[in-house]
């Protein structure tokens, strides 16, 4: 693949495009939903901080190399190594919009609806960079990385796990399109956590870069978090659907 575009890491280019697209998408969605400018700005700032600083902090903590002062160095970010950006984004954005927004259901939908396109950009960056690579396989759609960037086995056919994740996100976009009706308002984040959680947990079965991750039994740390988020979201969605509906007053004869 192409780990660099001249002096700039390819991953940084796609990552930056994802962040910029998040600001644009959040702005357009917030106008459609009637949300204040403060909400979409707060959500996009949370995405930026979560995907850059948050992902770096979680990576450093996971690999026991956390250094507070290193977070103020650009080189610390350029040398790579991030994990859990979406987790950081959600942990920052959900409490914030619940405090700032009066229309909390729409604000929570905004958090979810603004993820897919930027995340596709991020996964394209992973693909060109060679990170998040898959296990060896002999399938016709296997891909190879001749230069072996980011520790990828060079010249070995691998599962294109980056593309698998892009396909999962495209499927989520399709589900969002189906759930546009008013009765599903406020549940987009739950649906995202369910679909992405199970999808990512499945994809990790074919990941080849997880040998150094924390495990619980046969599950990676990413799988544990995704399955837990999906399971809790299913329960919340179930009880939300069973809640009593307000009775509409009948019009007089």
C-alpha positions as CSV (number, residue, x, y, z in Angstrom):
1,X,0.0,0.0,0.0
2,X,1.0,3.6,0.4
3,X,2.0,4.4,4.0
4,X,3.1,7.9,3.1
5,X,2.1,10.7,0.7
6,X,5.4,12.4,0.3
7,X,6.5,13.5,3.8
8,X,3.0,13.1,5.3
9,X,1.7,9.7,6.7
10,X,-1.3,8.6,4.6
11,X,-3.2,7.7,7.7
12,X,-2.9,11.3,8.9
13,X,-4.4,12.5,5.6
14,X,-7.4,10.3,5.8
15,X,-7.8,10.8,9.5
16,X,-7.8,14.5,9.0
17,X,-10.4,14.2,6.2
18,X,-12.6,12.2,8.5
19,X,-12.4,14.9,11.2
20,X,-13.2,17.7,8.7
21,X,-16.1,15.6,7.3
22,X,-17.5,15.2,10.8
23,X,-17.7,19.0,11.3
24,X,-19.5,19.3,7.9
25,X,-21.9,16.4,8.5
26,X,-22.7,17.5,12.1
27,X,-23.5,21.0,10.9
28,X,-25.8,19.8,8.1
29,X,-27.6,17.3,10.4
30,X,-28.0,19.7,13.2
31,X,-29.7,22.2,10.9
32,X,-32.1,19.5,9.7
33,X,-32.8,18.5,13.3
34,X,-33.3,22.0,14.6
35,X,-30.4,21.8,17.0
36,X,-28.4,24.8,18.2
37,X,-25.0,25.5,16.7
38,X,-23.5,24.8,20.1
39,X,-24.5,21.2,19.9
40,X,-22.9,20.3,16.6
41,X,-19.8,22.2,17.5
42,X,-19.5,20.4,20.8
43,X,-20.1,17.0,19.2
44,X,-17.5,17.6,16.5
45,X,-14.9,18.9,19.0
46,X,-15.6,15.8,21.1
47,X,-15.0,13.7,18.0
48,X,-11.7,15.5,17.2
49,X,-10.4,15.3,20.8
50,X,-11.6,11.7,21.2
51,X,-10.1,10.4,17.9
52,X,-6.8,12.2,18.4
53,X,-6.0,12.7,22.1
54,X,-8.4,10.2,23.5
55,X,-7.3,7.4,21.2
56,X,-3.6,8.2,21.9
57,X,-4.2,8.2,25.7
58,X,-6.1,4.8,25.6
59,X,-3.3,3.3,23.4
60,X,-0.6,4.5,25.7
61,X,-2.4,3.2,28.8
62,X,-3.1,-0.1,27.2
63,X,0.6,-0.6,26.4
64,X,1.8,0.9,29.7
65,X,3.6,3.8,28.1
66,X,1.5,6.7,29.1
67,X,3.4,10.0,29.4
68,X,1.3,13.1,30.1
69,X,4.0,15.4,28.7
70,X,4.3,13.4,25.5
71,X,0.7,14.3,24.6
72,X,1.9,17.9,23.9
73,X,4.3,16.7,21.3
74,X,3.2,16.4,17.6
75,X,5.8,13.7,17.0
76,X,4.1,11.5,19.6
77,X,1.0,11.4,17.4
78,X,2.9,11.2,14.1
79,X,4.8,8.1,15.1
80,X,1.4,6.2,15.2
81,X,-0.3,4.0,17.8
82,X,-3.9,4.8,18.5
83,X,-6.7,2.8,19.9
84,X,-10.3,3.3,21.1
85,X,-11.1,6.6,19.3
86,X,-14.8,5.9,19.0
87,X,-14.9,4.8,22.7
88,X,-13.3,8.1,23.7
89,X,-15.6,10.1,21.4
90,X,-18.8,8.5,22.9
91,X,-17.6,8.9,26.5
92,X,-17.0,12.6,25.9
93,X,-20.0,13.5,23.7
94,X,-22.9,11.6,25.3
95,X,-22.6,13.3,28.8
96,X,-21.9,16.6,27.2
97,X,-25.0,16.8,24.9
98,X,-27.2,15.5,27.7
99,X,-26.2,18.6,29.7
100,X,-26.2,21.1,26.9
101,X,-29.2,20.1,24.8
102,X,-32.9,20.5,25.5
103,X,-33.7,18.1,22.7
104,X,-31.7,15.3,24.0
105,X,-33.1,12.6,21.7
106,X,-32.1,14.5,18.6
107,X,-28.7,15.3,20.0
108,X,-28.0,11.6,20.8
109,X,-29.1,10.8,17.2
110,X,-26.6,13.4,16.0
111,X,-23.8,11.7,17.8
112,X,-24.5,8.4,16.0
113,X,-25.5,9.7,12.6
114,X,-22.3,11.8,12.3
115,X,-20.0,8.7,12.8
116,X,-20.2,6.5,9.7
117,X,-18.6,8.7,7.0
118,X,-15.7,10.0,9.1
119,X,-15.1,6.4,10.3
120,X,-14.9,5.2,6.7
121,X,-12.2,7.8,6.1
122,X,-10.4,6.5,9.2
123,X,-10.6,2.9,7.9
124,X,-9.3,3.9,4.5
125,X,-6.3,5.4,6.3
126,X,-5.8,2.1,8.1
127,X,-6.0,0.3,4.7
128,X,-3.4,2.4,3.0
129,X,-1.2,2.5,6.1
130,X,-1.4,-1.3,6.7
131,X,-2.5,-1.2,10.3
132,X,-5.5,-3.1,11.7
133,X,-4.5,-5.9,9.3
134,X,-6.1,-9.4,9.1
135,X,-4.9,-12.9,9.6
136,X,-3.4,-14.9,6.7
137,X,-5.9,-16.4,4.4
138,X,-6.2,-17.9,0.9
139,X,-9.5,-16.2,-0.1
140,X,-9.8,-14.6,-3.6
141,X,-10.3,-11.2,-2.0
142,X,-7.2,-11.4,0.2
143,X,-4.8,-8.4,0.1
144,X,-1.1,-8.2,0.5
145,X,1.1,-5.4,1.8
146,X,4.4,-5.5,-0.1
147,X,6.2,-3.0,2.2
148,X,4.9,-4.4,5.4
149,X,4.1,-1.1,7.1
150,X,3.2,-0.9,10.8
151,X,4.3,-4.5,11.4
152,X,2.1,-6.0,8.7
153,X,3.5,-9.3,7.3
154,X,4.9,-8.4,3.9
155,X,3.8,-10.3,0.8
156,X,1.4,-12.6,2.7
157,X,-2.3,-12.7,1.6
158,X,-4.4,-11.4,4.5
159,X,-8.0,-10.8,5.4
160,X,-8.9,-7.2,4.4
161,X,-10.3,-6.5,7.8
162,X,-10.2,-2.7,7.1
163,X,-12.6,-3.3,4.2
164,X,-14.8,-5.6,6.3
165,X,-15.3,-2.8,8.8
166,X,-16.1,-0.3,6.0
167,X,-18.8,-2.7,4.8
168,X,-20.2,-2.9,8.3
169,X,-20.4,0.9,8.5
170,X,-22.1,1.0,5.0
171,X,-24.6,-1.5,6.3
172,X,-25.2,0.8,9.3
173,X,-25.8,3.7,7.0
174,X,-28.5,1.6,5.2
175,X,-30.2,0.8,8.5
176,X,-30.1,4.5,9.5
177,X,-31.9,5.2,6.2
178,X,-34.6,2.7,7.1
179,X,-35.0,4.1,10.6
180,X,-35.6,7.7,9.6
181,X,-39.2,7.5,10.7
182,X,-40.2,9.6,13.7
183,X,-41.0,6.6,16.0
184,X,-37.3,5.7,16.0
185,X,-36.1,9.2,16.9
186,X,-33.6,9.1,19.7
187,X,-32.6,5.4,19.1
188,X,-29.9,5.9,16.5
189,X,-27.1,5.7,19.0
190,X,-28.5,2.4,20.4
191,X,-28.7,1.0,16.9
192,X,-25.2,2.0,16.1
193,X,-23.8,0.4,19.2
194,X,-25.7,-2.8,18.4
195,X,-24.7,-3.1,14.8
196,X,-21.2,-1.8,15.1
197,X,-20.6,-3.7,18.3
198,X,-21.5,-7.1,16.9
199,X,-19.9,-6.3,13.5
200,X,-16.6,-5.3,15.1
201,X,-16.6,-8.2,17.4
202,X,-17.0,-10.5,14.4
203,X,-14.3,-8.8,12.4
204,X,-11.8,-9.2,15.2
205,X,-12.0,-12.9,14.7
206,X,-10.0,-12.3,11.5
207,X,-7.7,-9.6,12.9
208,X,-4.0,-10.5,12.8
209,X,-2.7,-7.7,14.9
210,X,-4.4,-8.6,18.2
211,X,-1.8,-10.9,19.7
212,X,-0.6,-8.2,22.0
213,X,-4.0,-7.0,23.1
214,X,-5.6,-7.8,26.5
215,X,-7.7,-11.0,26.5
216,X,-10.5,-12.4,28.6
217,X,-10.7,-16.1,27.7
218,X,-10.8,-16.1,23.9
219,X,-12.0,-12.5,23.5
220,X,-9.9,-9.4,22.9
221,X,-10.4,-6.3,24.8
222,X,-12.1,-4.7,21.8
223,X,-14.5,-7.6,21.5
224,X,-15.4,-7.4,25.2
225,X,-16.2,-3.7,25.0
226,X,-18.2,-4.0,21.7
227,X,-20.2,-7.0,22.9
228,X,-21.0,-5.3,26.3
229,X,-22.1,-2.1,24.5
230,X,-24.2,-4.0,22.1
231,X,-25.8,-6.1,24.8
232,X,-26.6,-3.1,27.0
233,X,-28.0,-1.2,24.0
234,X,-30.3,-4.1,23.1
235,X,-31.7,-4.1,26.7
236,X,-32.2,-0.3,26.6
237,X,-33.9,-0.5,23.2
238,X,-36.2,-3.3,24.3
239,X,-37.4,-1.4,27.4
240,X,-37.7,1.8,25.4
241,X,-40.0,0.1,22.9
242,X,-42.1,-1.3,25.7
243,X,-42.7,1.9,27.5
244,X,-46.3,3.2,27.6
245,X,-47.1,5.5,24.7
246,X,-48.9,8.8,25.5
247,X,-52.6,8.6,24.7
248,X,-53.6,11.0,22.0
249,X,-56.8,12.9,23.0
250,X,-59.7,12.3,20.8
251,X,-61.2,15.1,18.9
252,X,-64.7,16.1,19.8
253,X,-67.6,15.0,17.6
